[in-house]
Amino acid sequence: MRKSLITVVFGVLATGCSQSEAPKESSDYHSHENQQVIIVHGLARSASSMEEMSERVEQHGYQVCVVDYPTVGRELDYTLYKSGLQIDECVYQFDRELSQSRGSKIHFVGHSLGGLVIRDYLAKKPAMTYSQHLGEVVFLGTPNHGSDVADFFSSLWLLPLAGGTAASLTTDPQSLPNSLPQPNYPFGVIAGTDTYPVLRHMFENSNDGLVSVESAQLEGMQDFIAVDIKHDSLRSDPMVTDLVLNYLSHRRFAVAETMQ
């Protein structure tokens, strides 16, 4: 039973489904050309896992940079160090001329662990968080208070086998999620509610299979929305990406027709 659960969890992390299809070009395409969106993947993933989201965002005129950093089998400090360098490179690559133009913004979107990476990065970059160039920040299925699934495998002494980064995602007060400072910038949260049957017993409340809705929520949210989607599909489902796009433009996930 334990072996099958491990297989399922890493199967979820290593595979995913998508319903994506090419979106219509946004009517305000050109107004986004001086805005960058930095996208950060989750545990046991790579930049390619965010390809469908990044392409959809790019088709709306944004400059997109997808962070690619190591997670499995790595110590937490190494993961945060390498991801920080990658984000710095994204900022550096942002078109110099456009980045200095009026209305220039750098947005951040993180899936799962990626959201914690963003929180860690911005906590270390006060100059950016107070800059007029900081745009919107969106967390997708991020375990902001830790994961019940990580707790389960930690109690079996199995989680450390995946490395220090994976082991840092528990609900323990000293874990990465619970040791990060509260964001001092506006942000929005999207949580999934469609769980994986084999993992259902690990949760007491609504969840996306790996992260509970309660854990995804974080004090100070500018906006929040729950969608009936599994954890891994949050990164590729076109509806979720459209919610992200709404937030980047309006700081709201659901946008009234008169605003669109």
C-alpha positions in Angstrom: 0.0 0.0 0.0 2.8 2.4 1.0 4.7 1.7 -2.2 1.6 2.2 -4.3 1.0 5.6 -2.7 4.5 6.7 -3.4 4.1 5.7 -7.0 0.9 7.6 -7.3 2.3 10.8 -5.7 5.4 10.8 -7.9 3.2 9.9 -10.9 1.2 13.0 -10.2 4.3 15.0 -10.1 5.8 13.5 -13.2 2.8 13.4 -15.4 -0.2 15.7 -16.1 -3.1 16.4 -18.4 -4.0 19.5 -20.3 -7.1 20.8 -22.1 -5.2 23.7 -23.6 -6.0 25.1 -27.0 -4.6 28.3 -28.6 -6.4 31.4 -27.2 -7.5 34.3 -29.3 -5.1 37.2 -29.3 -6.0 39.7 -26.6 -7.4 43.0 -27.7 -4.8 44.8 -25.4 -1.9 42.7 -26.6 0.3 45.7 -27.2 -0.3 47.2 -23.7 1.4 44.1 -22.2 4.6 44.3 -24.3 6.4 46.2 -21.5 5.4 43.7 -18.9 7.2 40.5 -18.0 5.7 37.4 -16.4 8.1 35.1 -14.5 6.7 31.6 -14.1 8.0 29.2 -11.6 7.3 25.4 -11.7 6.8 23.1 -8.7 8.4 20.0 -7.1 9.8 17.3 -9.5 9.2 19.5 -12.5 11.1 21.5 -15.0 10.4 24.6 -17.1 8.8 22.5 -19.8 6.0 21.6 -17.5 4.8 25.2 -17.6 5.0 25.4 -21.4 1.2 25.5 -22.0 0.7 28.2 -19.5 3.7 30.3 -20.7 2.6 30.0 -24.3 -0.9 31.2 -23.5 0.4 34.1 -21.4 2.9 35.0 -24.2 0.0 35.1 -26.7 -1.4 38.0 -24.7 1.6 40.1 -25.4 3.6 39.6 -22.2 7.3 38.8 -22.2 7.5 35.5 -20.5 10.4 33.8 -18.6 10.1 30.4 -17.1 12.4 29.5 -14.3 14.1 26.1 -14.4 15.6 24.9 -11.1 16.4 21.6 -9.4 14.2 20.1 -6.7 14.2 16.3 -6.3 17.2 14.9 -4.4 18.4 18.5 -3.5 18.8 20.2 -0.2 16.5 23.2 0.3 19.2 25.8 0.5 20.6 24.7 -2.9 17.1 24.7 -4.5 16.4 28.3 -3.2 19.9 29.4 -4.3 19.6 28.1 -7.8 16.0 29.3 -8.3 17.0 32.7 -7.1 19.8 32.9 -9.7 17.3 31.8 -12.3 14.8 34.6 -11.3 17.6 37.1 -11.3 18.5 36.0 -14.9 14.8 36.4 -15.9 14.8 40.0 -14.6 18.1 40.7 -16.3 16.8 39.4 -19.6 13.7 41.6 -19.5 14.0 44.0 -22.4 16.1 46.9 -21.1 14.3 49.6 -23.2 10.8 48.3 -22.4 11.6 47.8 -18.7 12.3 51.5 -18.3 9.1 52.6 -20.1 6.1 53.9 -18.3 3.8 51.2 -16.9 6.6 48.6 -17.0 5.8 45.6 -14.7 7.3 42.3 -13.6 4.7 39.8 -12.5 5.2 36.4 -10.8 3.2 33.2 -11.1 4.1 30.1 -9.1 2.7 26.6 -9.2 2.9 24.6 -6.0 6.5 24.8 -4.6 7.0 27.6 -7.2 4.9 29.9 -5.1 7.1 29.3 -2.1 10.2 30.0 -4.2 8.6 33.3 -5.2 7.8 34.2 -1.6 11.4 33.4 -0.6 12.9 35.4 -3.4 10.8 38.5 -2.8 11.4 38.3 0.9 15.1 38.6 0.1 14.6 41.4 -2.4 13.0 44.4 -0.6 14.1 46.8 -3.3 11.9 44.9 -5.7 8.9 44.5 -3.4 8.8 48.3 -2.9 9.6 49.1 -6.5 6.9 50.6 -8.8 7.9 47.9 -11.3 6.6 45.0 -9.2 3.4 43.8 -10.8 1.0 41.1 -9.6 1.8 37.8 -7.8 -0.3 34.7 -8.2 0.1 31.4 -6.3 -1.4 28.2 -7.8 -2.0 25.3 -5.5 0.9 26.6 -3.3 1.2 24.8 0.1 1.5 28.1 2.0 1.0 26.2 5.3 2.5 22.9 4.2 1.1 19.7 2.7 -0.8 16.9 4.5 0.7 14.5 1.9 4.2 15.6 2.9 3.2 15.0 6.6 2.0 11.5 5.8 5.2 10.4 4.0 7.3 12.2 6.6 5.7 10.1 9.4 6.8 7.0 7.5 10.4 8.2 7.1 9.9 8.2 3.3 9.8 11.8 2.4 13.6 12.5 3.1 14.3 10.0 0.4 13.2 12.6 -2.1 15.6 15.2 -0.7 15.6 18.1 1.6 13.5 20.3 -0.5 10.6 17.8 -0.6 11.0 17.2 3.1 10.7 20.9 3.8 7.0 21.0 2.6 5.3 19.6 5.8 3.0 21.5 8.0 5.6 21.6 10.8 6.1 25.1 12.3 9.8 25.0 11.2 9.0 23.9 7.6 9.7 26.2 4.6 6.1 27.3 4.2 5.7 28.2 7.8 9.0 29.9 8.2 8.6 32.4 5.3 7.6 35.9 6.2 4.1 37.2 5.4 4.1 38.8 1.9 4.2 42.6 2.1 2.8 42.9 -1.5 -0.6 42.2 -3.0 -1.1 38.7 -4.3 -3.9 36.3 -5.4 -4.4 32.6 -4.7 -6.0 29.9 -6.8 -6.7 26.5 -5.1 -7.9 23.3 -6.6 -10.7 21.1 -5.2 -10.6 17.9 -7.3 -8.6 15.4 -5.3 -7.0 12.1 -6.2 -9.0 9.2 -4.8 -6.0 7.2 -3.5 -4.8 10.3 -1.5 -8.2 11.4 -0.3 -7.8 9.8 3.2 -4.8 12.0 3.9 -7.0 15.1 4.1 -9.8 16.3 6.4 -10.9 19.2 4.2 -11.3 20.2 0.6 -8.1 19.7 -1.4 -6.5 19.3 -4.9 -4.9 16.0 -4.1 -1.7 17.3 -2.7 -2.6 20.7 -1.1 -5.6 21.6 1.0 -7.6 24.7 0.1 -7.0 25.8 3.7 -3.2 25.5 3.2 -3.3 27.4 -0.1 -5.0 30.4 1.4 -2.9 33.0 3.0 -3.7 36.1 5.1 -3.6 39.2 3.0 -4.9 37.7 -0.2 -6.1 40.4 -2.6 -8.3 37.8 -4.2 -9.0 34.0 -4.0 -10.8 31.5 -6.1 -11.3 27.7 -5.8 -11.6 25.7 -9.0 -12.6 22.0 -9.4 -9.2 21.0 -10.8 -6.5 18.6 -9.6 -3.2 19.9 -8.3 -1.0 19.1 -11.3 -3.6 20.3 -13.9 -3.6 23.8 -12.3 -0.4 24.5 -14.3 -1.9 23.6 -17.7 -5.6 24.1 -17.6 -6.5 27.0 -20.0 -9.3 28.2 -17.7 -6.8 28.6 -14.8 -4.4 30.5 -17.1 -7.2 32.8 -18.1 -7.9 33.5 -14.4 -4.3 34.3 -14.0 -4.4 36.7 -17.0 -7.5 38.4 -15.5 -5.6 38.9 -12.3 -2.5 40.3 -14.0 -4.7 43.0 -15.6 -7.3 43.7 -13.0 -6.1 42.2 -9.7 -9.2 40.1 -9.7 -9.7 36.5 -11.0 -13.4 37.0 -12.0 -13.7 40.1 -14.1 -17.0 41.8 -14.9 -18.0 42.0 -18.6 -17.9 45.8 -18.4 -14.2 45.6 -17.4 -13.1 43.3 -20.1 
